[in-house]
Amino acid sequence: MLVGWEFLQRFAVRMDFQRNELTFYALPHFTYVGSGAAVPLILNKHGNGIYLDAKVDGIRGRLQLDSGNETGLFLNAAFVDKHHLPGLLHATLRGYNGKGLGGDAPEAWFARLHTLDLGSIILRNPVVRLLTAKDNYVQKLAGNIGQSTLKHFAVTVDCRHRVMYLEKLPGWDTRELFNRAGLIYDDLPGGDEVKTVFPGSPAESSGLKRGDLITAINGAKPADNLNDPAFIQPTGTLLHLTVRRDGVEHNYDVTLSDVL
């Protein structure tokens, strides 16, 4: 099920990612009474997009609000190129960035911003994907803000009054974690298909390669999750991976460490 524009025109919606709950409030009589910080929203007159103005390391840009985006915060190539962000952010990790209708999407740089300003709220060191190929549809936008950012808050979206409220959840300012095995994968019915192994990462040191299918982690099937909790456990954690390569199963030990 997708809760989209038709719902948002009729209801204020509260999203609590910590509890995995959606709450709908009937309009037009809804009045927000919480303690969240107000962030103005911009609505597209000729479409169904919802946007907000933010600052990316002090650079102003307009982001699309996309609560269904599991991969998190990304910045579009035109914005990235204009502000020379790979160089400014000292980006060294580049790899797989999902699939499109025509196959694998162009690669992205993976880096950390110093700050992301959303109204009065400042998030420090969030992980960001810097896109490498221009998209005419979104070239006027700085990028997209998704679950990696929104999950820090209980989010109430009130399109009628063009405002979003962000209530800080416990640990909201904790540093965002990145895959500590140093790999990017697609979750498939049979396991996690490795799409990128970053140079110098624990995954590379253990012998993992692009195209490997991880069928078990510590004897259990990988989580059906693009951000599998197994890969963001504390540094020094040893993972025993069962991997299928060319139809043959192998075992690899990976000791997690920070790569970004």
N, C-alpha and C positions, 0 to 999 in steps of 0.2 A: 504494500500500500504506500502511496505517495500522498503526503499532505501538502498540497500546493496552493496556487493562487486562489482557487475557488473557495477554499477554507479560510484563507487569510483575509479575504474581503469581508467575511461574515463573522469571524471570531478573532479575539486576541488569543494568542497561543503561548503557553509557557512550556519550555523544554528543559527538563532536568536530566542531564546526561548521567549524573551520578546514580540516580534512581531508575533511569530508563523509563521516564514518565512524560506523557504529554497531557496538558490540561487546557481545555477550551473554555473561553469566557465569551458569552454572547455580547455582541455589539448591538446598538450603539451606546449602551449604558455602562460599559466597562470603565472603571477608574483604577489605575494602578495605585496600590497602597504599600508596596514593599520598600526596601531600602536600597534598591539597585541604582547604579549610575545610568543616567539617561544618555543614549546615543541617538542623534537624529538620523532618520532614514530618508532615502531618496527613492521615489517610486517612478518607474518608467511609464510615461503617458501612453506609449504605443506598444506596450508589451507587458510581461508579468514579472519583470526583474525587480529585485529589492537591493538597494545599494547603500553604502555608507562611506563617508569620507574619513580617511585615516592618515597617519603618518608612518612611513616605513623608514626607520633610521633618520627621522626628521624630514623626509621627502613626502610631500603631500601626494595622495593618490586616492582614486575611487575604487573600492572593492565591492564585488558582488557577494551578497550573503547567500550561502549555500549550506544549510545545516545537514544535507544528505551527503556531503562530500567527506568521505572517510579519510582521504589522503591528506587533508588538511590545507595549510596555507600555501598558495602558489602565486607567483607574479608572472605576468605575461611578458613575452619576449620584447615587445616594443618598449615597455617600461624598463625592463632589464637592460636593454641596449642603450636607451637614452641616458640612463644614470650609471652605466658601466658597473653594474652590481657584482658580477663575478669577481672583478678585480678589487672592488671596494670591500667585499666580504671575504676576500682571500679563499674563494671557493676552489676546492681541489677534487671534490667527489662528483663524478658525473655518471649517470646511468639511466636505467629503465624508468619510464614514467607512465606506464599503463598502456592500454589498448584503445584504439579508435575503430571506426567502421572499416577502415582500410588496413587494419593490422596494428602493429606496435606504433605508439605515438613517438614523436621525436624525443630524444633524451632530454633530461633536465640536470642542472647543477643542484646539488644539495648543500645547503649552507645554514648558518644561523644569523638572523638579524641581531643587532644590538638591542633595539627597542621597536615595539609595535604600539602605537598610540591609538586607542579607541576612545575618543572623548577624553574624559578625565582618568581613564584607566590606562596604565602602561604595563605591557607585558615585556619581560626581558628575556633575551636569548631564545626566541622561538625558532623552531626549525622551519625553513622555507625552501620551496622548490622554485628554481629560476628556469623558466621555460626557454627553449632555444629556437623555437620556430614560431613565426608570426601567424596569428589567426585573425583574419579581417573582421570576424564577428565581434571579437572582444578587444580589438586593438586600442580602443579609446579608454579601456579600463586598466587600472594598475594590476588587478588580479582578482583572486577569489579567496574568501575566508570560510573555512569549514570547521569540522569537528575538533581538530587538534587545538584550535583556539577556543571555540565555543564551550568545550567540555569543562573548562575552568570555572564556568558560571552556570547558574540557573538563569535561563534566557527567556524573557517575555517580549514577544513581538506584537506591537499594536500598529497595524498598517493604517487604520483609520486616522490615528493621530500622528502617524509617521514618526514613530519613536520605538527604540528597543531599549530594554532595561537589562543590565547585567548585574546579577547578585553574586558576589564572590563566594565560591565554595571553599571548604577547608583545603589548604594547600594550593590555592589557586595560582600562587606565584612560584611554585616549585618548578625547577628547571625541566623543560620538556626533554624526554628521553628519545634517543634515536637507536635504531637496531644495533646492538652491541656485538653482533656477529660480523657486521659489516657487509650485509647483503640486502638486495632487494628481490622480492619474489611475488609471484601471483599465487593466490590460494586456489587450488583445483580440487575436484572431488576426491582424487587419489592422494593429495598431499600438497606441499608447497613447491612450485616450480621456480628454481633459482634463475633470475633474469639478469642480475648484475652481482659480481663479486668485486668489492672495492680493493684496489692494490694495497698491500700492506696490512690488510684486515685479518682478524682471527679466522674468518672463513677461508681466505686465501691460504693462510699458513697451514690450515688443517687439510687442504687439498680439494676443497669444494670448487666446482666449476659451473659456468653458465650452462643451463639445460638439465642439471641434476634435479631429481624429484625427491624432496625430503618427505618420507613416508611415516616417520616416527621421530619424536623427540623424547628422550629418556623413556622409551618404550611405549609412549602414548601417541595417538594420532594428533598431528598439529591442529591447533585451534582454527576454527573457521573465521579468521580475523586477519585483516591486512596488517594489523599491528599486534602480532602474536606476543602475548606477555612473556613467553619463554625467552625471547630475544632481548628483553629489556630488564632482565634480572640484574642484580648487582655485579659489578666488575669482579672478575675472578671466578664466577660461576662456571662450572664445567657442564656442558651439554653433550649427551651421547646421541648422535644423529644416525638414523638409518636412511640411506640414500640409494635410490635406484638410478643407475646409469647404464644406458644401452641394454636395458632389460636385466641387468645383474645388480643385486643388492650389495652395498658396501656399508661399513661402519666408520664414522668419523667422530673424533672428539674435538669440540670447539670450546675454548676458554674465553669468556666474554670480556671485552674491554671497550672503552670509549673510543669511537672513531670519528665523532663529530661533536 
